Amino acid sequence: MTRTSHARAARWLREHREELALAAVEVQYQRSPEMAVRFGQAGRTRCLEDTIHHLVFLEQAVARDAV
């Protein structure tokens, strides 16, 4: 990948971060429905926050060509 393509990929991740995080959390909760019972809405919210943080780190790594 070139620096330009890394920049484009990082920008795409930034633009789609919330959508990606929501989809990932949805899949996680579908695969482990007991999480909803155990952690409730607060746990789902925290899971979404954590997933967004991971995507931010991924975006930064891609932007710096560190992946």
VEXDREN-2710 file (C-alpha; in Angstrom, 1 decimal):
% VEXDREN-2710
k/r/px/py/pz
1/MET/0.0/0.0/0.0
2/THR/1.1/3.5/-0.7
3/ARG/0.9/6.4/1.8
4/THR/-2.1/7.7/-0.3
5/SER/-3.9/4.4/0.0
6/HIS/-3.2/4.2/3.7
7/ALA/-4.6/7.7/4.1
8/ARG/-7.7/6.8/2.1
9/ALA/-8.2/3.6/4.2
10/ALA/-7.8/5.5/7.4
11/ARG/-10.3/8.1/6.3
12/TRP/-12.8/5.4/5.3
13/LEU/-12.4/3.8/8.8
14/ARG/-12.9/7.2/10.4
15/GLU/-16.0/7.9/8.3
16/HIS/-17.5/4.5/9.0
17/ARG/-16.3/4.0/12.5
18/GLU/-19.7/4.2/14.3
19/GLU/-21.4/2.0/11.6
20/LEU/-18.7/-0.6/11.9
21/ALA/-18.8/-0.5/15.7
22/LEU/-22.6/-0.9/15.8
23/ALA/-22.4/-3.8/13.4
24/ALA/-19.6/-5.6/15.4
25/VAL/-21.5/-5.2/18.7
26/GLU/-24.7/-6.5/17.1
27/VAL/-22.9/-9.6/15.8
28/GLN/-21.3/-10.1/19.2
29/TYR/-24.6/-9.9/21.0
30/GLN/-26.3/-12.2/18.5
31/ARG/-23.6/-14.8/19.0
32/SER/-23.6/-14.4/22.8
33/PRO/-27.2/-13.5/23.7
34/GLU/-26.4/-14.1/27.4
35/MET/-24.4/-10.9/27.4
36/ALA/-27.6/-8.9/27.1
37/VAL/-29.0/-10.6/30.2
38/ARG/-25.8/-10.4/32.2
39/PHE/-24.7/-6.8/31.3
40/GLY/-27.9/-5.1/30.2
41/GLN/-28.0/-1.9/28.1
42/ALA/-25.2/-0.3/30.1
43/GLY/-22.9/-3.2/29.1
44/ARG/-23.9/-2.9/25.5
45/THR/-23.1/0.8/25.6
46/ARG/-19.7/0.1/27.1
47/CYS/-19.0/-2.6/24.5
48/LEU/-19.8/-0.1/21.8
49/GLU/-17.5/2.5/23.4
50/ASP/-14.7/-0.1/23.6
51/THR/-15.2/-1.1/20.0
52/ILE/-15.0/2.5/18.8
53/HIS/-11.7/2.9/20.7
54/HIS/-10.3/-0.2/19.0
55/LEU/-11.3/1.2/15.6
56/VAL/-9.7/4.5/16.4
57/PHE/-6.4/2.6/17.1
58/LEU/-6.8/0.6/13.9
59/GLU/-7.4/3.8/12.0
60/GLN/-4.2/5.4/13.5
61/ALA/-2.2/2.3/12.7
62/VAL/-3.4/2.2/9.1
63/ALA/-2.6/5.9/8.7
64/ARG/0.9/5.4/10.0
65/ASP/1.4/2.2/7.8
66/ALA/1.9/0.2/11.0
67/VAL/-0.2/-2.8/10.2
END
